[in-house]
Amino acid sequence: MLRKQWMLVFMLAVVSLLAACSDEAEEQSTNEPHVLKIGHATAIDHFGHTSFERFQELVETNSDGQIQVEIYPASELGGEREMLEMLLMGELTMMAPASAILDAATKYMAVWDLPYLFTDFETAHRVLDGEVGQYVLDSMADKGLVGIAYWENGFRHLTNSVRPVTTVADMARLNMRTLENPMQIKAWSLTGANAAPLAFNAVYDALKTKQFDAQETPLTLMYSMKFHEVQNHLTLTGHTYSPWPVVVNKSFYDQLSPDLQQVVTNAVLEVRDYNRQLSKEDEQKALQQLKQAGLAVVELPEEEKLKFKEAMSGLYDDVKAEVGEEFYNKLMEAVE
């Protein structure tokens, strides 16, 4: 894990140096279309893939064929960290990964993983689409990435194969898969779980072989990845709202004409609204599907959610120290 983190930091340093030392990229021949290559981790029946397909349609149509979009779904190109490495090196053009994966590109991305920072969709959308959210996106520019907007993954919930989780105490000694992010590991360790990271594309097999007892993802992703086949219990914790920051390789973006840059940006923004509507429609549908598939569902009361937040509260001090008091206070003011 640490080796991967250091590799990404090294690659970011190389990309930053090249960007600082190089002149503007030579314009591509007008007779040859720009190829925008997208990689993502979701299954093709998930609304994440549908969102990229809509983006593809908009960009190819509105660019009059000057941009050709290729989509590689379902981790065809590797896990999200591997795809981020490809994005930084220009082997991939665009991603919308879990925000936790982008911790290597900007320290500010960590704020979105604070437990119970958001408790409803409206507040999450307002903050992400506002000044604070844009600041986080812009903070990746010197690392060779253009952050355009936030699409939606959804509120994350907990499943496991051992017992119903109705209190924080029930987390004790559960082998818990987390995102590949130190803050996520610490968050779940604070609940008493044995937390460890694993690439998303390896989670199903790890649950099936009992390498891990538990995992946490949004409901739609949970169902599309068939985690209900290898898990028994679902607890509706809603502990984190998970955005998908849409990021583009800066060298690719800078070689586009201003008009084509606007085509890409406008398409991301239009799909953002489409994506969030799909997320809303699919969430309740996924919950019913998970119940029908046999998962025993626990509706976690608000008082128990507060106890989960209290158990993980040390992360707030960690993030405040990392991003600085001024930005942290702006975030908290925006959330209120």
Secondary structure, 3 states (H helix, E strand, C coil): CHHHHHHHHHHHHHHHHHHHHCCCCCCCCCCCCEEEEEECCCCCCCHHHHHHHHHHHHHHHHCCCCEEEEEECCCCCCCHHHHHHHHHCCCCCEECCCHHHHHHCCHHHHHHHCCCCCCCHHHHHHHHCCHHHHHHHHCCHHHCEEEEEEEEEEEEEEEECCCCCCCHHHHCCCEEEECCCHHHHHHHHCCCCEEEECCHHHHHHHHHCCCCCEEEEEHHHHHHCCHHHCCCEEEEEEEEEEEEEEEEEHHHHHHCCHHHHHHHHHHHHHHHHHHHHHHHHHHHHHHHHHHHCCCEEEECCHHHHHHHHHHCCHHHHHHHHHHCHHHHHHHHHHHC
